[in-house]
Amino acid sequence: MTGWGLIGASTIAREWVIGAIRATGGEVISVMSTSAERGALYATENDIGKSVTSVEELVGDPDVKAVYVSTTNELHREQTLAAIRAGKHVLCEKPLAMTLEDARDMVVAAREAGVVLATNHHLRNAAAHRAMRDAIAEGRIGRPIAARVFHAVYLPPHLQGWRLERPEAGGGVILDITVHDADTLRFVLNDDPAEAVAISHSAGMGKAGLEDGVMGVLRFRSGVIAQFHDAFTTKFAETGFEVHGTEGSLIGRNVMTQKPVGTVTLRNAEGESLLPLDAGNLYETALTAFHAAVEGNGQPSATGEDGVWSLATGLAVVKAAATGQAVAIETGL
């Protein structure tokens, strides 16, 4: 059984990750919050035995073998490196860091230390996206030509805070949602993005100049072009993911979500059919792969390298929106 420490008494850990750790054979040993009061309450509410106020105390615990980092984005690098130096495996929230250099440092440090570093890109664990990836690999839509992601949602009040108010913490919709689109597109298409163009805006929720909506296009190395629309402001939109090929189309509906829901329709010369989906908890799928990787079997569903790719794409979209120019996507890996 893998003992876990949580760096950050976060909502996502409470709602999804703690349960997934426990469901896949792990044990949550300790939680770190800079507020002793908040940490103690969080530990009590989530049946966690210890609460501490420093990263050093958490990663120094011999019972903690793996760490989940879910603090604000500007803290990820130092907290992850501290865990790696202590010999702990790390599952880090996206984006891995605020700069590509920092994200690459994290990947290199984990590689040199011989520990697992994973990025919590949950959407590639969805049955819908795995079915789409398989269908494309099997040639069921011919050669992919174009894709479309609509991932405009309404950010609920309990999550608004820093995402809308703190650019220094990596707020804004691009580093929160567009990075997920980038990772899911890479996974489904089995292809890497090469260039981004984008326009962003603030439609009333983003403060301090932070964008709360963005539209753009990514060009992939194969020539596929992918349109995306991400927002915090749309209360009544649905989400979706489409891939269009020379011989057919895959239409995913309500699939850009943490819940194991949604449908995928295959359309081709033979008509329409729903792809069978073996739906399961996305985070449990991720933690199953992570625990196996810790034991030396395979790799996490989204690696540190995958996290560098999604960050590189997100930063390119930020720059493209700011400059009005096409921006090349490079990871330096």
Secondary structure, 3 states (H helix, E strand, C coil): CCEEEEECCCHHHHHHHHHHHHHCCCEEEEEECCCHHHHHHHHHHCCCCEEECCHHHHHCCCCCCEEEECCCHHHHHHHHHHHHHCCCEEEECCCCCCCHHHHHHHHHHHHHHCCCEEECCHHHHCHHHHHHHHHHHCCCCCCEEEEEEEEECECCHHHCHHHHHCHHHCCCHHHHHHHHHHHHHHHHHCCCEEEEEEEEECCCCCCCCCCCEEEEEEEECCCCEEEEEEECECCCCCCEEEEEECCEEEEEECCCCCCCCCEEEEEECCEEEECCCCCCCHHHHHHHHHHHHHCCCCCCCCEHHHHHHHHHHHHHHHHHHHHCCCEECCCCC
